Amino acid sequence: MAYSHRKTPFHINILSVLSLLLLGATCSIIWFNYDRSHFVTIESAWSLMEEKSEKIFERIQGVYTPIIALTDAAAANPALKSDLHLLEAHPSQAYLIATLRASRDIYAVLVGFDNGDFHEAANLEPYPHLREKLGAPAKTVFGIKHIVADAQGKRMSLWYFLDEQEQLLGQSEPQPDSYDPRQRPWYKKAQESTKTVKSDLYIYSFLQQPGVTFSQRFNGDGRDGVVGMDVTLSSISRFLRQQSITQAGEVFTFNAEGALTAYPDANKAMVSKLDPVSGQTKLQPAQLSDLNNPLIEAVHRQFKSRFTGHGPMNSHTFMVTVGGVQHLGTLSPVASRFGNGEYLALTAPLKHFVEPIEEVLHQSLLISLAIVLAMLPLSYWIALRIARSIKALTEEAKRIGRFELDGPVHVVSNIDEIHTLATAIGAMKATLNTFGRYAPKALVRQLMANHAEVALGGKRQPLTLMFTDVKEFTNMAEGMPPEALMRKVSAYFEVLGGAVLAQEGTIDKFIGDALMAFWNAPNEVADHTFKGCLAALESKHRMQELNQTWQTQGQAIMVTRFGLHADDMVVGNVGSSDRMDYTVMGAAVNLTARLEGLNKYYGTTILVSESVKIACQERILVRSVDRVMAKGTSIPVKVYELLGLVGEGPDYLQVSAAQIERCQRWEIAKARYLEQDWKGAIEQFSALAAEDSTDELAQIYIKRCGQYTQEPPPVAWDGVCHFSTK
């Protein structure tokens, strides 16, 4: 017989707890709070300092990581490696301006080549004095500078001035320029590493303001160089001003040599010093000692006492007394990805933490004494004890409201009512989880979040739709027992359904061996057409792996054919008041189904419409299949075969250079076909067919061109192939 734990009523538990608590809690609570208050206050202060330091690191990453990512991306852009001409726009110009738009922290994007040529895109909008200096039009937003050596080897520079829409407003006259990027700190620093590096603080040549540069070298076809991103010190200082805990505290970064690398007051971060080489006074990064700040000097002494010179120093917390005031501080190394041997210092006066907490503590002691004497703490303690279970049930209810139904309800309580409620919630959760397998979970989550009554009807919106079918499924099904067929089809749909859901798709329904899915409803899905293509390619890849396993086991394989189309469709609830189905309707649905069916005629696997090709642009490789008038349609459409991805997406779905080259030759053959050059088209298609004997589409066009050679099409022939069957 199973053991049944006895549950007691709620009010009995309250009475029992009250009786136990009255035995001696009053004096012990007061003594414990008072004895531990100072220790807790100091520990809390350290915790707050360390937490603040960690948050600053996170925010440094938030500032620097995007800039590093932009630098990495720019270095990999082949357009940067093109030849630079003084009087011609460089192919990378639009890309550099887009980089400036992507991060307002970047003042300029620099490209220096190993032959001394230089290309720069600068954001001139915040610097009216620069526009005036250059003689730029008033509406200038971006400045593009070229420095190129002429035929006599003389270095000439030229500025182009562009407005917010990147329209050319004017340009300067070519003039001699001695600037050599190869001699600048950012260029030299990048030559020492294969990754993006951050320069030390220095003065920008043109802006004449301090800042740092993130740079990375690149290698091209004979054109090596460095790309850099300028971030002014004023941007970094503004960021640090926002991180200070209190006005009496300090936050700054410095290197192991004691040079300041960032400070909230940008004017103090640079000082005028005599340059021993030129003999002139120049702005240089300030040393910590140049600030004449006793607190900063005390922090530096702490650093020197901990820094050994052998590798970076570990994080360190300390307390110093300056002018009779105690200060808490932390010293931490900046991650090497964001700094070159730099350290972050953060200080705050101890009283900033102690005074509010001690004031609250004193008030709490008096209030606690009054509450204990009045026996109110008993009720408070009981409420906390009971609230644990109630809070857990509340969180479970919230999870159910978000349709998060994984896992059982883990709430244990001796209170009968709470135990009964937990059991009921667990049963409801299990029931909803079962229900969720019969409807799109995204739709159910949306309905539960809106708390709205479900009604018949729909709305018109852009969607991407996919139909699938299994080649020769009927023949396979006739030769298998129903139970084995059910298991095989379930394994098949597990693969396809997983690929659709992984790309944020909604599975509409399973129809025998077919699957219907769509994107961008009920929730909006960014780039939904490309994700539909990803799902189809991923499904094809996974099924190839599964078919290999089945073939090894001596089982029949399942070859899937896909049809994808993107268009405006009506999506919503259809059916009756007591039984509804969330689905899509419209002529586009019929066209998508026809696209899938055309695979059988053309011997292809994935057919997509022209709208899919346009939406995905250069990210997918397609070859034109035909211009068709499918059964049940009145407008001819261009049909393409989806072959794979180009650049974006998993490596195993990327097309090869040979596929791209073959596709280009295919389009040439197709162009001759449309020009009614039947002989030339046959030669081209025959060459393609000889390379790949499994290319049924090439054979179709060879046969079609042969027929047109014998019996030419009508004069008004438009290349449309009409289909009267599905």
C-alpha positions in Angstrom: 0.0 0.0 0.0 1.4 3.4 -1.0 2.2 5.8 1.8 -0.2 8.8 1.8 1.1 11.9 3.5 -1.5 13.5 5.8 -2.5 17.0 4.7 -3.7 19.5 7.2 -6.1 22.5 6.7 -4.6 26.0 6.2 -5.8 27.5 9.5 -4.3 24.6 11.5 -0.9 25.3 10.0 -1.2 29.0 10.9 -2.0 28.3 14.5 0.9 25.8 14.8 3.4 28.2 13.5 2.2 31.0 15.7 2.7 28.8 18.8 6.2 27.8 17.9 7.4 31.3 17.0 6.2 32.8 20.3 8.8 30.7 22.2 11.7 33.1 21.9 12.1 34.9 18.5 11.9 38.5 19.9 15.3 38.9 21.6 17.2 36.7 19.1 16.0 38.7 16.0 17.0 42.1 17.5 20.4 40.9 18.7 21.2 39.2 15.4 20.3 42.2 13.2 22.3 44.6 15.3 25.4 42.3 15.6 25.7 41.6 11.9 24.7 45.0 10.5 28.2 46.5 10.0 29.6 43.3 8.4 26.7 43.1 6.0 27.0 46.7 5.1 30.7 46.4 4.2 30.1 43.1 2.3 27.2 44.7 0.4 29.4 47.7 -0.6 32.1 45.3 -2.0 29.4 43.4 -3.9 28.0 46.6 -5.4 31.4 47.7 -6.4 32.3 44.4 -8.1 28.8 44.3 -9.7 29.3 47.8 -11.1 32.7 46.9 -12.4 31.3 43.9 -14.2 28.5 46.0 -15.7 31.1 48.5 -17.0 32.9 45.6 -18.7 29.7 44.5 -20.2 29.0 48.0 -21.5 32.6 48.3 -22.8 31.9 45.2 -24.7 28.6 46.7 -25.9 30.5 49.8 -27.2 33.6 48.0 -28.6 32.2 44.7 -29.9 30.0 46.2 -32.7 33.0 48.4 -33.8 35.3 45.3 -33.8 32.7 43.4 -35.7 32.4 46.2 -38.3 36.2 46.3 -38.6 36.3 42.5 -39.1 33.6 42.7 -41.7 35.2 45.6 -43.6 38.6 43.7 -43.7 36.8 40.8 -45.3 35.0 42.9 -47.9 36.6 42.3 -51.3 35.5 45.8 -52.5 38.1 47.4 -50.3 40.9 45.8 -52.3 40.0 47.4 -55.6 42.3 50.0 -57.1 41.9 53.6 -55.9 41.7 56.4 -58.4 41.8 60.0 -57.5 38.9 61.2 -59.7 36.6 58.1 -59.4 34.4 56.8 -56.6 35.8 53.7 -55.0 33.7 50.5 -55.1 33.7 50.4 -51.3 32.4 54.0 -50.9 28.8 53.0 -50.1 30.0 50.3 -47.8 32.1 52.7 -45.8 29.2 55.1 -45.4 26.9 52.3 -44.3 29.5 51.5 -41.7 29.4 55.1 -40.4 25.6 54.9 -40.3 25.8 51.5 -38.4 27.7 53.1 -35.4 27.5 56.8 -34.5 30.5 56.2 -32.2 32.7 55.9 -35.3 34.0 59.3 -36.6 35.8 57.9 -39.7 36.5 54.7 -41.6 40.1 54.6 -42.9 41.6 52.4 -45.7 45.4 52.5 -46.2 47.2 50.5 -48.9 50.7 49.2 -48.8 51.7 51.5 -51.7 50.7 54.6 -49.6 47.3 55.2 -51.3 44.6 56.2 -48.8 40.8 56.2 -48.8 38.7 57.7 -46.0 35.0 58.2 -45.3 34.3 60.6 -42.4 31.2 61.8 -40.7 31.5 65.6 -41.0 28.0 66.4 -39.7 29.0 67.0 -36.0 32.1 69.1 -37.0 31.0 72.4 -38.7 34.6 73.7 -38.3 35.9 70.9 -40.5 33.3 71.6 -43.2 34.3 75.2 -43.1 38.0 74.3 -43.2 37.4 72.1 -46.3 35.1 74.6 -48.0 32.4 71.9 -48.0 28.7 72.8 -48.8 26.5 73.5 -45.8 24.5 70.3 -46.3 27.5 68.1 -46.3 27.1 65.0 -44.1 29.9 62.7 -45.4 33.3 63.5 -46.6 35.3 61.1 -48.9 39.0 61.6 -49.2 41.3 60.0 -51.8 45.1 60.2 -51.7 46.8 58.7 -54.8 50.2 59.1 -56.3 50.1 60.5 -59.9 52.1 59.3 -62.8 55.1 61.3 -61.6 54.9 59.7 -58.1 53.5 62.9 -56.6 50.9 62.3 -53.9 47.7 64.2 -54.6 44.5 64.3 -52.4 40.9 65.1 -53.2 37.7 65.5 -51.0 34.2 64.5 -52.2 31.3 66.0 -50.3 28.0 64.0 -50.0 24.6 64.8 -48.3 22.5 62.6 -46.1 21.2 60.7 -49.2 24.8 60.2 -50.3 24.3 62.5 -53.3 27.4 64.3 -54.5 27.3 68.0 -53.5 30.8 69.0 -54.7 34.5 68.2 -54.5 37.7 70.0 -53.7 40.5 70.7 -56.1 43.3 68.1 -56.2 46.3 69.3 -54.2 49.6 67.8 -53.0 49.3 65.8 -49.7 52.1 64.4 -47.6 49.9 62.2 -45.5 51.2 58.5 -45.5 48.9 56.0 -43.8 51.8 53.6 -43.4 53.4 55.9 -40.9 50.3 56.3 -38.7 49.9 54.3 -35.4 46.7 52.5 -36.5 48.4 51.1 -39.6 51.5 50.0 -37.8 49.6 48.4 -35.0 47.5 46.3 -37.4 50.6 45.0 -39.1 51.5 43.2 -35.9 48.4 41.1 -35.7 46.0 39.0 -37.8 43.0 40.2 -35.8 41.4 43.6 -35.1 43.5 45.6 -32.7 42.9 48.8 -30.7 45.5 51.6 -30.9 46.8 53.6 -28.0 45.4 57.1 -27.6 46.8 59.5 -30.2 45.9 62.7 -32.0 44.0 62.3 -35.3 45.9 63.9 -38.2 43.0 65.8 -39.7 40.5 66.3 -36.8 43.3 67.2 -34.4 41.4 65.6 -31.6 42.5 62.6 -29.5 41.0 59.2 -30.0 41.7 55.5 -30.7 41.5 53.4 -33.9 40.3 49.8 -34.3 42.2 48.4 -37.3 42.8 45.2 -39.1 45.0 44.3 -42.0 43.7 42.7 -45.1 45.3 40.8 -48.0 44.1 41.0 -51.6 45.2 40.2 -55.1 48.4 42.2 -54.9 46.6 44.9 -52.8 47.4 44.6 -49.1 46.5 47.2 -46.6 44.7 48.1 -43.4 41.2 49.2 -42.6 40.5 51.3 -39.5 37.6 52.7 -37.5 38.2 56.0 -35.6 36.5 56.5 -32.2 37.1 59.9 -30.7 38.1 60.3 -27.0 35.0 62.4 -26.5 32.8 59.4 -27.3 34.7 57.2 -24.8 34.7 60.0 -22.2 30.9 60.4 -22.5 30.5 56.7 -22.0 32.7 56.7 -18.8 30.8 59.7 -17.4 27.7 57.6 -17.4 29.3 54.8 -15.4 30.4 56.7 -12.3 28.8 55.5 -9.1 28.9 59.0 -7.4 30.4 62.4 -8.2 33.0 61.9 -5.4 34.2 58.7 -7.1 36.5 58.0 -10.1 36.3 55.7 -13.1 39.1 55.6 -15.7 41.3 53.2 -17.6 45.1 53.2 -17.9 47.9 51.0 -19.0 50.8 49.3 -17.1 53.1 52.3 -17.8 50.7 54.6 -15.9 49.4 56.4 -19.1 45.7 57.4 -19.0 43.8 55.7 -21.8 40.2 57.0 -21.0 38.8 59.5 -18.6 35.3 61.1 -18.1 36.8 64.5 -18.7 38.3 64.4 -22.2 40.1 67.7 -21.7 42.2 66.2 -18.9 43.0 63.0 -20.8 45.5 64.9 -23.0 48.3 67.3 -21.9 50.7 69.5 -23.8 54.2 68.3 -23.5 57.5 69.1 -25.3 58.3 66.6 -28.0 62.0 65.8 -27.7 62.2 64.8 -31.4 60.6 67.9 -33.0 61.3 70.3 -30.1 57.6 71.5 -30.3 54.9 71.3 -27.8 52.3 68.7 -28.7 49.2 67.1 -27.1 50.1 63.7 -25.6 48.2 61.1 -23.5 48.3 62.2 -19.8 50.1 60.2 -17.2 48.1 59.5 -14.0 50.4 61.8 -12.1 49.6 64.6 -14.5 46.0 64.8 -13.1 47.2 66.0 -9.7 44.4 63.9 -8.1 45.4 62.4 -4.7 42.8 59.7 -5.0 44.0 58.6 -8.5 47.6 58.6 -7.3 46.5 56.4 -4.4 44.9 54.0 -6.9 48.1 54.0 -8.9 50.1 53.0 -5.9 47.7 50.1 -5.3 48.3 49.0 -8.8 52.1 49.2 -8.6 52.0 47.2 -5.4 50.1 44.4 -7.1 51.4 44.5 -10.7 54.5 42.2 -11.1 55.1 42.9 -14.8 54.7 39.2 -15.7 51.3 39.0 -17.4 48.1 40.9 -16.6 47.2 41.6 -13.0 44.2 39.8 -11.6 41.1 41.7 -10.4 41.8 43.4 -7.0 39.7 45.2 -4.5 41.1 47.6 -1.9 40.3 50.4 0.5 42.3 53.6 0.7 42.0 56.7 2.9 42.5 60.1 1.1 42.0 63.4 3.0 40.4 61.5 5.9 37.8 59.9 3.7 37.7 56.1 3.1 37.2 55.0 -0.4 36.4 51.5 -1.8 38.1 50.6 -5.1 38.4 47.9 -7.7 41.2 47.3 -10.2 40.5 44.9 -13.1 42.3 44.1 -16.4 40.4 45.0 -19.5 39.9 41.9 -21.7 42.7 41.8 -24.3 40.1 41.9 -27.1 39.1 45.4 -26.0 42.3 46.8 -24.6 46.0 46.6 -25.0 47.2 45.8 -21.5 44.7 48.2 -20.0 43.2 48.3 -16.6 39.9 49.7 -15.2 39.8 51.6 -11.9 36.6 52.3 -10.1 36.3 54.1 -6.7 33.6 55.4 -4.5 33.6 56.8 -1.0 32.6 54.3 1.7 30.1 56.6 3.2 28.1 56.6 -0.1 27.2 53.0 0.8 27.3 53.1 4.6 25.3 56.1 5.5 22.0 55.1 3.8 22.3 51.5 5.0 23.1 52.4 8.6 20.2 54.9 8.7 17.9 52.2 7.5 19.4 49.8 10.0 18.7 52.1 12.9 15.2 52.7 11.8 14.7 48.9 11.3 15.9 48.2 14.8 13.3 50.5 16.3 10.5 49.3 14.0 11.4 45.6 14.5 11.2 46.0 18.3 7.7 47.6 18.0 6.6 44.9 15.5 7.9 42.0 17.7 6.2 43.4 20.8 3.0 43.6 18.9 3.4 40.0 17.6 3.1 41.2 14.0 6.3 39.5 12.9 4.6 36.2 13.5 2.1 36.9 10.8 4.8 38.2 8.5 6.9 35.1 8.9 3.9 32.9 8.3 3.0 34.8 5.2 6.5 34.4 3.8 6.4 30.6 4.5 3.1 30.2 2.8 4.1 32.6 -0.1 6.8 30.2 -1.2 4.3 27.7 -2.4 1.9 30.3 -3.7 4.7 32.1 -5.6 5.7 28.8 -7.2 2.2 28.2 -8.3 1.9 31.8 -9.6 5.1 31.3 -11.7 3.6 28.0 -13.1 0.4 29.9 -14.0 2.5 32.6 -15.8 4.4 29.9 -17.7 1.1 28.3 -18.7 -0.1 31.7 -19.8 3.0 31.9 -22.1 2.3 28.4 -23.2 5.5 27.1 -21.7 4.4 23.6 -20.9 7.6 21.6 -20.5 8.2 19.7 -17.2 5.9 18.8 -14.3 4.7 21.1 -11.6 7.2 20.9 -8.7 5.2 22.4 -5.7 5.2 20.5 -2.4 3.1 21.7 0.5 1.6 20.3 3.7 -1.4 22.6 3.2 -4.3 20.7 1.7 -5.7 23.5 -0.4 -2.3 24.4 -1.9 -1.6 20.7 -2.7 -5.0 20.4 -4.4 -4.3 23.5 -6.4 -0.9 22.3 -7.5 -2.4 19.0 -8.6 -5.1 20.8 -10.6 -2.5 23.1 -12.3 -0.3 20.1 -13.2 -3.3 18.3 -14.8 -4.2 21.5 -16.7 -0.6 21.9 -17.9 -0.4 18.3 -19.1 -3.7 18.7 -21.0 -2.7 21.9 -22.7 0.6 20.3 -23.6 -1.2 17.5 -25.3 -3.5 20.0 -27.0 -0.5 22.0 -28.3 0.5 19.0 -30.4 -2.6 19.5 -32.5 -2.3 23.3 -33.2 0.6 25.7 -34.0 2.1 26.6 -30.6 2.8 30.2 -31.8 -0.9 30.6 -32.6 -1.9 29.3 -29.2 0.6 31.6 -27.4 -0.8 34.6 -29.3 -4.3 33.7 -28.4 -3.5 33.2 -24.7 -1.4 36.5 -24.6 -4.3 38.6 -26.2 -7.0 37.0 -24.0 -9.3 37.4 -27.0 -12.2 35.3 -28.2 -11.3 33.3 -31.3 -13.5 34.2 -34.3 -13.8 33.1 -37.9 -12.1 35.3 -40.5 -8.7 36.3 -41.5 -6.5 39.1 -42.8 -4.4 39.6 -45.9 -0.6 39.8 -45.4 2.7 38.8 -47.0 3.5 35.2 -46.4 5.9 32.6 -47.6 4.2 29.2 -48.3 5.8 25.8 -48.8 4.3 22.5 -50.0 6.1 19.1 -49.9 5.4 15.7 -51.4 7.1 12.4 -51.5 8.2 10.9 -54.8 6.3 7.6 -55.6 4.8 7.4 -52.1 1.8 5.4 -53.3 4.0 2.6 -54.6 6.0 2.5 -51.4 2.9 2.6 -49.2 1.3 -0.3 -51.0 4.2 -2.6 -50.3 4.4 -1.9 -46.5 2.3 -2.9 -43.5 0.2 0.0 -42.1 2.0 0.0 -38.8 5.5 0.2 -40.4 4.3 2.8 -42.8 3.0 4.9 -39.9 6.3 4.7 -38.1 8.3 5.6 -41.3 6.1 8.6 -42.1 6.3 9.8 -38.5 10.1 9.7 -38.7 9.9 11.6 -42.0 7.7 14.3 -40.7 9.9 14.7 -37.6 12.7 15.7 -39.9 10.7 18.1 -42.0 8.8 19.5 -39.1 11.9 20.1 -37.2 13.5 22.0 -40.0 10.4 24.2 -40.4 10.1 25.0 -36.7 13.8 25.8 -36.5 13.3 28.5 -39.1 10.3 30.0 -37.2 7.8 28.5 -39.6 4.2 27.4 -38.8 3.1 23.9 -39.8 -0.4 24.2 -41.2 -1.2 20.6 -41.7 0.0 17.1 -42.7 -1.9 15.7 -45.7 -1.0 12.1 -46.2 2.7 12.2 -47.2 2.5 16.0 -47.8 3.3 18.9 -45.5 2.0 22.4 -45.8 3.8 25.2 -43.9 4.0 29.0 -44.0 6.0 31.9 -42.5 5.2 35.3 -41.1 2.0 34.3 -39.3 0.7 34.2 -36.7 3.8 36.0 -35.5 5.8 38.3 -37.8 9.0 36.7 -38.9 11.9 38.9 -40.2 13.3 37.7 -43.6 10.6 35.0 -43.8 11.2 34.1 -47.4 14.9 33.4 -46.9 14.0 31.3 -43.8 11.5 29.3 -45.9 14.4 28.6 -48.4 16.6 27.6 -45.5 13.9 25.2 -44.2 13.6 23.6 -47.6 17.3 23.2 -48.1 17.8 21.9 -44.6 14.9 19.4 -45.0 16.5 18.2 -48.2 19.9 17.8 -46.5 18.5 16.0 -43.5 16.4 13.6 -45.6 19.5 12.7 -47.7 21.2 11.6 -44.4 18.0 9.7 -43.3 17.7 8.0 -46.7 21.3 6.9 -46.5 20.5 5.2 -43.1 17.3 3.6 -44.5 19.1 2.4 -47.6 21.8 0.8 -45.4 19.1 -1.0 -43.5 17.5 -2.2 -46.7 14.4 0.1 -46.3 12.7 2.1 -49.0 13.8 5.8 -49.2 11.6 8.9 -49.3 12.6 11.5 -51.8 11.0 14.9 -51.1 9.9 17.5 -53.6 9.3 21.1 -52.5 7.4 24.1 -53.8 7.9 27.7 -52.4 6.1 30.9 -53.2 5.9 34.3 -51.5 2.9 36.6 -52.0 0.0 38.3 -50.2 -2.4 35.6 -48.8 -5.3 35.5 -46.5 -4.5 33.9 -43.2 -6.9 33.2 -40.3 -9.6 30.9 -38.9 -11.8 29.0 -41.3 -14.5 26.4 -40.4 -17.5 26.5 -38.2 -18.2 28.2 -34.8 -17.3 24.9 -32.9 -14.5 23.6 -35.1 -11.9 25.9 -36.7 -8.7 25.5 -38.6 -6.0 28.2 -38.7 -4.8 28.2 -42.3 -4.0 30.3 -45.4 -6.2 30.7 -48.5 -5.9 32.4 -51.9 -4.7 31.9 -55.4 -1.1 31.9 -54.1 -1.8 28.7 -52.2 -2.9 27.0 -55.4 0.2 28.3 -57.3 2.5 26.9 -54.5 0.9 23.5 -54.7 1.3 23.6 -58.5 5.0 24.5 -58.1 5.6 21.5 -56.0 3.8 19.3 -58.5 5.9 20.6 -61.4 9.0 19.0 -59.9 7.7 15.7 -61.2 7.6 17.0 -64.8 11.0 18.8 -64.7 12.9 16.2 -62.6 13.8 18.8 -60.0 13.6 18.9 -56.2 12.9 22.4 -55.0 11.0 24.8 -57.3 10.5 28.5 -56.2 8.6 31.4 -57.8 10.2 34.6 -59.0 9.0 36.4 -55.9 11.1 34.1 -53.8 14.1 34.8 -56.0 13.6 38.6 -55.7 13.2 38.5 -51.9 16.3 36.5 -51.3 18.4 38.2 -54.0 22.0 37.1 -54.1 21.8 34.9 -51.0 20.5 31.9 -52.9 21.6 30.2 -56.1 18.8 29.4 -58.5 18.6 28.4 -62.1 15.7 29.4 -64.3 13.5 26.5 -65.2 10.6 27.7 -67.3 7.8 30.2 -67.7 4.7 28.3 -67.0 0.9 28.6 -66.9 0.0 26.1 -64.2 -3.4 24.4 -64.1 -5.9 26.6 -62.4 -3.9 29.8 -62.9 -4.4 32.6 -65.4 -1.1 34.4 -65.3 2.2 32.9 -66.4 5.0 32.8 -63.8 8.7 32.3 -63.9 9.8 29.2 -62.1 13.3 28.6 -60.7 15.1 25.6 -59.2 16.7 26.4 -55.7 20.2 24.9 -55.7 21.7 26.2 -52.4 23.0 29.2 -50.4 25.6 31.8 -51.4 27.5 33.3 -48.4 24.9 33.4 -45.7 23.8 30.3 -43.8 25.3 26.9 -42.8 28.4 25.7 -44.7 26.9 22.4 -45.7 24.1 24.2 -47.6 26.6 26.5 -49.6 27.0 26.0 -53.3 30.4 25.4 -54.9 32.2 27.6 -57.4 31.5 24.8 -60.0 27.8 25.0 -59.4 27.8 28.8 -59.8 29.8 28.5 -63.0 27.4 25.7 -64.3 24.4 27.9 -63.5 25.9 30.8 -65.5 26.3 28.5 -68.5 22.8 27.3 -68.0 21.4 30.8 -68.2 23.4 31.4 -71.5 21.8 28.2 -72.9 18.3 29.3 -71.7 18.8 32.7 -73.3 19.5 31.1 -76.7 16.4 29.0 -76.2 14.3 32.1 -75.7 15.9 33.8 -78.7 14.8 30.7 -80.7 18.4 29.8 -81.5 17.5 26.1 -81.4 20.8 24.8 -82.7 22.9 27.0 -80.3 20.6 26.0 -77.4 20.9 22.3 -78.2 24.7 22.6 -78.2 24.7 24.4 -74.8 22.2 22.1 -73.2 24.0 19.0 -74.6 27.3 20.1 -73.1 25.5 20.5 -69.7 23.8 17.2 -70.0 27.1 15.4 -70.8 28.6 16.8 -67.6 25.6 15.5 -65.5 23.6 12.6 -66.9 21.1 12.9 -64.1 20.1 16.4 -65.2 16.6 15.7 -66.4 15.9 19.4 -67.1 18.7 19.6 -69.6 17.3 16.6 -71.4 13.8 18.2 -71.5 15.2 21.3 -73.2 17.3 19.3 -75.7 14.1 17.4 -76.7 12.0 20.6 -76.8 14.6 22.4 -78.9 14.7 19.4 -81.3 10.9 19.5 -81.7 11.0 23.3 -82.4 13.7 22.7 -85.0 11.3 20.4 -86.9 8.2 22.4 -86.2 8.9 26.0 -85.1 6.6 27.7 -82.6 4.0 30.3 -83.7 5.2 33.9 -84.4 3.7 35.1 -81.2 5.4 32.5 -79.1 6.2 33.9 -75.7 8.0 30.9 -74.2 5.2 30.0 -71.8 4.6 26.2 -71.2 0.9 25.5 -70.5 -0.1 22.7 -68.1 -3.6 21.2 -68.1 -3.0 18.7 -65.3 -1.7 18.9 -61.7 
